[in-house]
Amino acid sequence: MAILKFFLLPASECAKALELHAIAKEDALAAKRDLLAKYGADAILRSGVHIEALAWRDQPIAMAGFTVPKWNAGQGVWLQKPKKNTLRGKQAAQEMGEVGKLLEIWQWSLESALGVDGSLFGYYRGSRVFLNSIARPLNDGRVVLSLPVRDSQDYKRGSLGSDPVAPPFAVEIPQAEAEQLVGEPVG
């Protein structure tokens, strides 16, 4: 069964990574704002890198190249998806795809810049799941890192690449301290 270990990374070692993370955030949010403004949407419906649909609080007008607006009671919004069999729909889908890629890059940019990105597939709390390394920046420039660690009973088979490893300057901390620093549950 896999476990999560928690580490505190010092601000002096995280400055460049946080700088790159801020640039990725700025680029992703600017692209998202531009996309929403272009189509007059209030939000996007996103799953990973893929943007499924544009969303509105109030019923929008039907747009050429998009499906008819449909109410999604679960989300509490109106949704329209691009039709990929029209030129305008294909263009909108491409724009949405580019924004989705930028949002995904931003989501994992801190882990990548710190060299701790990665995941493993194993048993965790009774289920087979993918566990990702997750870096959470703190206001003072330090970073709290949660890192999945495979135990001897987990198989190497099924992992994507090598297991994530904490950098040499990381200081292991208990989960309770990580949660106190971040201000929310981290496990």
Secondary structure, DSSP 8 states (H G I E B T S, - for coil): --EEEEEEE-HHHHHHHHHHHHHHHHHHHHHHHHHHHHHT-SEEEEETTEEEEEEESS-----TTB---EEETTTTEEEE-B-TTSHHHHHHHHHHHHHHHHHHHHHHHHHHHHT---EEEEEETTEEEEEE-EEEE-TTS-EEEEEEE--TTS-STT-SSS-----TT-EEE-HHHHHHHHTS---
